[in-house]
């Protein structure tokens, strides 16, 4: 049972491990529900087929859900706390950049 939960957690982290998917999650977390056309416009991620694959991975991992309204498909973040996790990653990255800059200045 514990092993299965670890695998499920790893699946969520893997889904977040692509720049396009991370950008989608950040956008949905900060701006709320968006239709695929808005996501494609703001995030890019290649063509619509590629973006649809990214969204399917996020949906399969339980990170986002969708709903249809006419011909449009809207996506929303299932857990707003994911954005806090991304904020923690931002802090780690900024600290790392700061340390690397400091190391370069010493040379």
MMTF fields as JSON, N, C-alpha, C and O atoms, coordinates in Angstrom:
{
  "mmtfVersion": "1.0.0",
  "mmtfProducer": "UNKNOWN",
  "numBonds": 427,
  "numAtoms": 428,
  "numGroups": 107,
  "numChains": 1,
  "numModels": 1,
  "chainsPerModel": [1],
  "groupsPerChain": [107],
  "chainIdList": ["A"],
  "bondAtomList": [4, 2, 8, 6, 12, 10, 16, 14, 20, 18, 24, 22, 28, 26, 32, 30, 36, 34, 40, 38, 44, 42, 48, 46, 52, 50, 56, 54, 60, 58, 64, 62, 68, 66, 72, 70, 76, 74, 80, 78, 84, 82, 88, 86, 92, 90, 96, 94, 100, 98, 104, 102, 108, 106, 112, 110, 116, 114, 120, 118, 124, 122, 128, 126, 132, 130, 136, 134, 140, 138, 144, 142, 148, 146, 152, 150, 156, 154, 160, 158, 164, 162, 168, 166, 172, 170, 176, 174, 180, 178, 184, 182, 188, 186, 192, 190, 196, 194, 200, 198, 204, 202, 208, 206, 212, 210, 216, 214, 220, 218, 224, 222, 228, 226, 232, 230, 236, 234, 240, 238, 244, 242, 248, 246, 252, 250, 256, 254, 260, 258, 264, 262, 268, 266, 272, 270, 276, 274, 280, 278, 284, 282, 288, 286, 292, 290, 296, 294, 300, 298, 304, 302, 308, 306, 312, 310, 316, 314, 320, 318, 324, 322, 328, 326, 332, 330, 336, 334, 340, 338, 344, 342, 348, 346, 352, 350, 356, 354, 360, 358, 364, 362, 368, 366, 372, 370, 376, 374, 380, 378, 384, 382, 388, 386, 392, 390, 396, 394, 400, 398, 404, 402, 408, 406, 412, 410, 416, 414, 420, 418, 424, 422],
  "bondOrderList": [1, 1, 1, 1, 1, 1, 1, 1, 1, 1, 1, 1, 1, 1, 1, 1, 1, 1, 1, 1, 1, 1, 1, 1, 1, 1, 1, 1, 1, 1, 1, 1, 1, 1, 1, 1, 1, 1, 1, 1, 1, 1, 1, 1, 1, 1, 1, 1, 1, 1, 1, 1, 1, 1, 1, 1, 1, 1, 1, 1, 1, 1, 1, 1, 1, 1, 1, 1, 1, 1, 1, 1, 1, 1, 1, 1, 1, 1, 1, 1, 1, 1, 1, 1, 1, 1, 1, 1, 1, 1, 1, 1, 1, 1, 1, 1, 1, 1, 1, 1, 1, 1, 1, 1, 1, 1],
  "groupList": [{"groupName": "UNK", "atomNameList": ["N", "CA", "C", "O"], "elementList": ["N", "C", "C", "O"], "formalChargeList": [0, 0, 0, 0], "bondAtomList": [1, 0, 2, 1, 3, 2], "bondOrderList": [1, 1, 2], "singleLetterCode": "X", "chemCompType": "L-PEPTIDE LINKING"}],
  "groupTypeList": [0, 0, 0, 0, 0, 0, 0, 0, 0, 0, 0, 0, 0, 0, 0, 0, 0, 0, 0, 0, 0, 0, 0, 0, 0, 0, 0, 0, 0, 0, 0, 0, 0, 0, 0, 0, 0, 0, 0, 0, 0, 0, 0, 0, 0, 0, 0, 0, 0, 0, 0, 0, 0, 0, 0, 0, 0, 0, 0, 0, 0, 0, 0, 0, 0, 0, 0, 0, 0, 0, 0, 0, 0, 0, 0, 0, 0, 0, 0, 0, 0, 0, 0, 0, 0, 0, 0, 0, 0, 0, 0, 0, 0, 0, 0, 0, 0, 0, 0, 0, 0, 0, 0, 0, 0, 0, 0],
  "groupIdList": [1, 2, 3, 4, 5, 6, 7, 8, 9, 10, 11, 12, 13, 14, 15, 16, 17, 18, 19, 20, 21, 22, 23, 24, 25, 26, 27, 28, 29, 30, 31, 32, 33, 34, 35, 36, 37, 38, 39, 40, 41, 42, 43, 44, 45, 46, 47, 48, 49, 50, 51, 52, 53, 54, 55, 56, 57, 58, 59, 60, 61, 62, 63, 64, 65, 66, 67, 68, 69, 70, 71, 72, 73, 74, 75, 76, 77, 78, 79, 80, 81, 82, 83, 84, 85, 86, 87, 88, 89, 90, 91, 92, 93, 94, 95, 96, 97, 98, 99, 100, 101, 102, 103, 104, 105, 106, 107],
  "secStructList": [7, 2, 2, 2, 2, 2, 2, 2, 2, 2, 2, 2, 2, 2, 2, 2, 7, 1, 2, 2, 2, 2, 2, 2, 2, 2, 2, 2, 2, 2, 2, 7, 7, 3, 3, 2, 2, 2, 2, 2, 2, 2, 2, 7, 7, 1, 1, 2, 2, 2, 2, 2, 2, 2, 2, 2, 2, 2, 2, 2, 6, 6, 1, 3, 3, 3, 3, 3, 3, 6, 6, 3, 3, 3, 3, 3, 3, 1, 7, 6, 2, 2, 2, 2, 2, 2, 2, 2, 2, 2, 2, 2, 2, 2, 2, 2, 2, 2, 2, 2, 2, 2, 2, 2, 2, 2, 7],
  "xCoordList": [0.835, 0.0, 0.872, 0.668, 1.842, 2.712, 3.489, 3.711, 3.9, 4.638, 3.762, 4.227, 2.508, 1.576, 1.409, 1.381, 1.299, 1.168, 2.417, 2.321, 3.578, 4.824, 4.847, 5.277, 4.39, 4.331, 3.351, 3.615, 2.24, 1.258, 1.827, 1.617, 2.543, 3.178, 4.215, 4.307, 4.991, 6.003, 5.354, 5.914, 4.189, 3.466, 3.076, 3.176, 2.636, 2.286, 3.527, 3.482, 4.627, 5.864, 6.384, 6.88, 6.269, 6.688, 5.832, 6.334, 4.543, 3.647, 4.03, 3.879, 4.521, 4.944, 6.341, 6.786, 7.028, 8.424, 8.701, 9.779, 7.782, 8.008, 7.708, 6.71, 8.554, 8.343, 6.959, 6.376, 6.435, 5.114, 4.039, 3.163, 4.098, 3.082, 3.193, 2.183, 4.406, 4.612, 4.026, 3.396, 4.235, 3.676, 2.152, 1.522, 1.558, 0.093, -0.418, -1.38, 0.223, -0.208, -0.079, -0.976, 1.035, 1.209, 0.124, -0.456, -0.151, -1.155, -2.534, -3.234, -2.921, -4.235, -4.318, -5.366, -3.221, -3.214, -3.301, -3.888, -2.725, -2.687, -3.833, -4.243, -4.34, -5.362, -6.708, -7.684, -6.779, -8.047, -8.293, -7.427, -9.481, -9.881, -9.676, -9.951, -9.188, -8.955, -9.356, -9.281, -9.781, -10.062, -8.738, -7.742, -8.754, -7.544, -6.984, -5.767, -7.851, -7.371, -6.576, -5.566, -7.017, -6.282, -4.957, -3.935, -4.998, -3.774, -2.751, -1.579, -3.192, -2.292, -1.704, -0.523, -2.546, -2.121, -1.072, -0.093, -1.272, -0.398, 0.814, 1.888, 0.65, 1.726, 2.472, 3.672, 1.768, 2.408, 2.449, 1.41, 3.659, 3.794, 3.718, 3.42, 3.987, 3.93, 2.546, 1.802, 2.213, 0.902, -0.179, 0.119, -1.413, -2.546, -2.493, -2.876, -2.016, -1.928, -0.961, -1.248, 0.188, 1.183, 0.631, 0.799, -0.024, -0.614, -1.676, -1.759, -2.483, -3.507, -2.883, -3.435, -1.728, -1.035, -0.545, -0.651, -0.014, 0.429, -0.75, -0.632, -1.87, -3.057, -3.575, -4.037, -3.497, -3.933, -3.06, -3.563, -1.754, -0.844, -1.192, -1.24, -1.436, -1.817, -3.147, -3.319, -4.068, -5.379, -5.248, -5.861, -4.46, -4.253, -3.618, -3.91, -2.747, -2.093, -2.998, -2.646, -4.17, -5.118, -4.839, -5.411, -3.966, -3.582, -4.62, -4.909, -5.177, -6.203, -7.431, -7.375, -8.522, -9.733, -10.284, -9.898, -11.186, -11.726, -13.244, -13.869, -13.798, -15.242, -15.459, -14.697, -16.512, -16.833, -17.971, -18.919, -17.843, -18.897, -19.021, -18.243, -20.003, -20.122, -18.94, -18.669, -18.242, -17.068, -15.78, -14.736, -15.838, -14.639, -14.45, -15.41, -13.179, -12.83, -12.06, -11.079, -12.52, -11.903, -11.174, -11.649, -10.005, -9.215, -9.085, -9.012, -9.058, -8.863, -7.949, -7.86, -7.282, -6.383, -7.21, -8.092, -6.945, -7.703, -7.275, -8.09, -6.014, -5.495, -4.672, -3.551, -5.216, -4.495, -3.176, -2.339, -2.975, -1.728, -0.528, 0.616, -0.778, 0.318, 1.107, 2.322, 0.422, 1.095, 2.064, 3.136, 1.699, 2.618, 3.87, 4.979, 3.687, 4.82, 5.726, 6.949, 5.13, 5.907, 6.626, 7.757, 5.989, 6.649, 7.885, 8.906, 7.793, 8.959, 10.074, 11.247, 9.712, 10.709, 11.353, 12.564, 10.55, 11.092, 12.144, 13.198, 11.862, 12.823, 14.123, 15.211, 14.009, 15.197, 16.013, 17.234, 15.347, 16.034, 16.697, 17.846, 15.996, 16.575, 17.787, 18.773, 17.712, 18.844, 20.036, 21.183, 19.75, 20.81, 21.487, 22.713, 20.691, 21.238, 22.085, 23.168, 21.593, 22.342, 23.69, 24.717, 23.68, 24.925, 25.892, 27.097, 25.366, 26.222, 26.819, 27.988, 26.035, 26.56, 27.655, 28.695, 27.423, 28.406, 29.7, 30.789, 29.59, 30.772, 31.534, 32.765, 30.814, 31.472, 32.2, 33.262, 31.639, 32.272, 33.565, 34.45, 33.669, 34.883, 36.038, 37.201, 35.715, 36.758, 37.499, 38.402],
  "yCoordList": [-1.208, 0.0, 1.262, 2.159, 1.328, 2.507, 2.668, 3.79, 1.564, 1.605, 2.193, 2.998, 1.786, 2.31, 3.813, 4.544, 4.278, 5.717, 6.463, 7.556, 5.877, 6.51, 6.607, 7.618, 5.571, 5.602, 6.669, 7.361, 6.791, 7.813, 9.214, 10.098, 9.417, 10.711, 11.001, 12.12, 9.982, 10.15, 10.505, 11.288, 9.944, 10.248, 11.736, 12.377, 12.266, 13.682, 14.539, 15.502, 14.182, 14.956, 14.871, 15.857, 13.69, 13.547, 14.42, 15.034, 14.468, 15.296, 16.76, 17.498, 17.191, 18.584, 18.828, 19.973, 17.764, 17.858, 18.267, 17.975, 18.923, 19.426, 20.918, 21.346, 21.721, 23.184, 23.633, 24.545, 23.015, 23.423, 23.088, 23.91, 21.89, 21.503, 22.363, 22.741, 22.664, 23.533, 24.919, 25.51, 25.429, 26.74, 26.711, 27.668, 25.632, 25.492, 25.503, 26.204, 24.731, 24.648, 26.002, 26.421, 26.683, 28.017, 28.972, 29.708, 28.963, 29.861, 29.566, 30.482, 28.302, 27.944, 28.263, 28.681, 28.066, 28.337, 29.806, 30.191, 30.625, 32.067, 32.835, 33.895, 32.287, 33.013, 32.314, 32.894, 31.096, 30.379, 29.621, 29.528, 29.093, 28.249, 28.954, 30.146, 28.199, 28.744, 27.703, 26.499, 28.187, 27.27, 26.914, 27.627, 25.821, 25.348, 26.427, 26.582, 27.168, 28.21, 29.282, 29.766, 29.658, 30.631, 30.057, 30.743, 28.794, 28.149, 28.114, 28.43, 27.732, 27.654, 29.02, 29.141, 30.042, 31.409, 31.911, 32.542, 31.636, 32.181, 31.316, 31.832, 30.013, 29.105, 28.555, 28.292, 28.384, 27.786, 26.283, 25.63, 25.733, 24.287, 23.544, 22.349, 24.245, 23.588, 23.701, 24.636, 22.747, 22.769, 22.289, 21.862, 22.362, 21.981, 20.509, 20.15, 19.66, 18.232, 17.996, 17.224, 18.668, 18.528, 19.074, 18.453, 20.228, 20.803, 19.872, 19.703, 19.27, 18.332, 17.145, 16.651, 16.684, 15.581, 16.016, 15.26, 17.228, 17.749, 17.847, 17.471, 18.35, 18.475, 17.099, 16.933, 16.129, 14.767, 14.168, 13.465, 14.444, 13.954, 14.593, 13.911, 15.898, 16.592, 16.069, 15.916, 15.8, 15.279, 13.864, 13.538, 13.03, 11.659, 11.604, 10.706, 12.575, 12.641, 13.247, 13.262, 13.751, 14.334, 15.784, 16.318, 16.415, 17.802, 18.786, 19.794, 18.49, 19.354, 18.523, 17.295, 19.212, 18.582, 19.491, 20.654, 18.953, 19.74, 19.667, 18.82, 20.583, 20.587, 21.173, 22.02, 20.701, 21.198, 22.187, 22.032, 23.212, 24.216, 24.488, 25.248, 23.86, 23.955, 23.257, 22.088, 23.976, 23.41, 23.638, 23.093, 24.427, 24.751, 23.78, 23.28, 23.532, 22.719, 23.614, 24.255, 23.647, 24.475, 23.583, 22.506, 24.057, 23.324, 24.165, 25.393, 23.455, 24.123, 23.26, 22.045, 23.916, 23.243, 22.582, 23.221, 21.326, 20.615, 20.991, 20.974, 21.326, 21.613, 22.897, 22.899, 23.983, 25.258, 25.255, 26.13, 24.279, 24.209, 23.875, 24.091, 23.355, 23.058, 24.328, 24.276, 25.462, 26.732, 27.075, 27.624, 26.759, 26.981, 26.129, 26.582, 24.903, 24.014, 24.622, 24.612, 25.144, 25.782, 27.015, 27.29, 27.758, 28.906, 28.461, 29.148, 27.321, 26.783, 26.439, 26.693, 25.868, 25.558, 26.845, 26.891, 27.888, 29.192, 29.681, 30.17, 29.55, 29.988, 29.193, 29.76, 27.899, 27.057, 27.486, 27.613, 27.709, 28.101, 29.467, 29.643, 30.425, 31.761, 31.715, 32.417, 30.899, 30.754, 30.12, 30.523, 29.149, 28.489, 29.464, 29.482, 30.265, 31.279, 32.276, 32.653, 32.705, 33.652, 33.062, 33.738, 31.807, 31.141, 31.0, 31.195, 30.661, 30.512, 31.86, 31.931, 32.906, 34.254, 34.632, 35.158, 34.365, 34.686, 33.914, 34.465, 32.661, 31.837, 32.39, 32.396, 32.852, 33.421, 34.709, 34.986, 35.492, 36.759, 36.549, 37.405, 35.402, 35.083, 34.69, 34.766, 34.275, 33.8, 34.913, 34.678],
  "zCoordList": [0.0, 0.0, 0.0, -0.818, 0.916, 0.989, -0.311, -0.765, -0.906, -2.169, -3.279, -4.086, -3.31, -4.311, -4.144, -5.134, -2.916, -2.665, -3.126, -3.685, -2.894, -3.363, -4.882, -5.438, -5.545, -7.011, -7.501, -8.485, -6.818, -7.196, -6.995, -7.826, -5.9, -5.651, -6.731, -7.236, -7.077, -8.127, -9.46, -10.228, -9.743, -10.981, -11.03, -12.077, -9.898, -9.825, -10.074, -10.839, -9.423, -9.6, -11.034, -11.578, -11.645, -13.053, -13.96, -14.901, -13.67, -14.49, -14.401, -15.375, -13.255, -13.081, -13.656, -13.735, -14.053, -14.449, -15.877, -16.394, -16.525, -17.889, -17.897, -17.318, -18.545, -18.526, -18.997, -18.41, -20.032, -20.529, -19.508, -19.237, -18.94, -17.954, -16.698, -16.104, -16.306, -15.146, -15.413, -14.537, -16.617, -16.982, -16.96, -16.509, -17.44, -17.433, -15.997, -15.682, -15.131, -13.732, -13.048, -12.316, -13.287, -12.692, -13.175, -12.376, -14.471, -15.015, -14.423, -13.992, -14.402, -13.86, -12.373, -11.881, -11.663, -10.232, -9.91, -8.899, -10.756, -10.486, -11.16, -10.686, -12.267, -13.026, -13.075, -13.551, -12.598, -12.597, -13.892, -14.761, -13.987, -15.108, -16.447, -16.585, -17.427, -18.78, -19.818, -19.572, -20.978, -22.075, -22.766, -22.637, -23.483, -24.155, -25.069, -25.171, -25.73, -26.643, -25.892, -26.403, -24.688, -23.875, -23.379, -23.355, -22.987, -22.518, -23.648, -23.442, -24.83, -25.979, -26.314, -26.641, -26.227, -26.54, -25.546, -25.942, -24.276, -23.223, -22.922, -22.613, -23.011, -22.61, -23.815, -23.744, -24.904, -26.07, -25.908, -25.803, -25.889, -25.728, -27.039, -27.063, -28.143, -29.44, -30.037, -29.744, -30.872, -31.515, -30.548, -29.432, -30.979, -30.122, -29.717, -28.604, -30.63, -30.315, -29.159, -28.244, -29.211, -28.144, -26.835, -25.786, -26.887, -25.682, -25.112, -23.896, -25.967, -25.505, -24.786, -23.803, -25.275, -24.606, -23.224, -22.259, -23.132, -21.837, -20.862, -19.696, -21.343, -20.496, -20.066, -18.937, -20.952, -20.623, -19.521, -18.645, -19.562, -18.521, -17.182, -16.158, -17.189, -15.958, -15.417, -14.207, -16.31, -15.904, -15.347, -14.33, -16.001, -15.56, -14.166, -13.376, -13.876, -12.569, -11.504, -10.324, -11.916, -10.97, -10.614, -9.664, -11.372, -11.086, -11.612, -10.969, -12.782, -13.37, -13.708, -13.78, -13.91, -14.435, -15.517, -15.625, -16.312, -17.419, -17.439, -16.8, -18.195, -18.446, -19.832, -20.299, -20.47, -21.808, -21.727, -20.956, -22.555, -22.684, -24.179, -24.756, -24.783, -26.233, -26.886, -26.61, -27.75, -28.414, -27.63, -27.99, -26.574, -25.802, -24.642, -24.055, -24.332, -23.17, -22.214, -22.592, -20.968, -19.935, -18.938, -18.578, -18.499, -17.501, -16.244, -16.289, -15.118, -13.83, -12.974, -13.148, -12.059, -11.134, -10.042, -9.469, -9.747, -8.713, -7.305, -6.383, -7.134, -5.796, -5.838, -6.348, -5.309, -5.376, -4.62, -4.84, -3.726, -2.964, -3.847, -3.446, -5.032, -5.963, -6.266, -6.455, -6.312, -6.592, -5.464, -5.716, -4.228, -3.097, -3.254, -2.972, -3.702, -3.953, -5.024, -4.886, -6.077, -7.152, -6.616, -7.016, -5.723, -5.095, -4.31, -4.317, -3.64, -2.918, -3.903, -3.631, -5.03, -6.061, -6.56, -6.772, -6.747, -7.162, -6.181, -6.587, -4.898, -3.878, -3.97, -3.868, -4.159, -4.293, -5.504, -5.419, -6.626, -7.858, -7.697, -8.102, -7.118, -6.927, -5.996, -6.22, -4.966, -4.04, -4.762, -4.567, -5.575, -6.34, -7.302, -7.414, -7.988, -8.904, -8.132, -8.578, -6.974, -6.149, -5.738, -5.806, -5.314, -4.899, -6.073, -5.915, -7.246, -8.42, -8.835, -9.216, -8.763, -9.061, -8.087, -8.484, -6.812, -5.785, -6.029, -5.87, -6.409, -6.69, -7.888, -7.892, -8.898, -10.091, -9.765, -10.324, -8.872, -8.494, -7.714, -7.721, -7.042, -6.285, -7.194, -6.8, -8.397, -9.328, -9.959, -10.761]
}
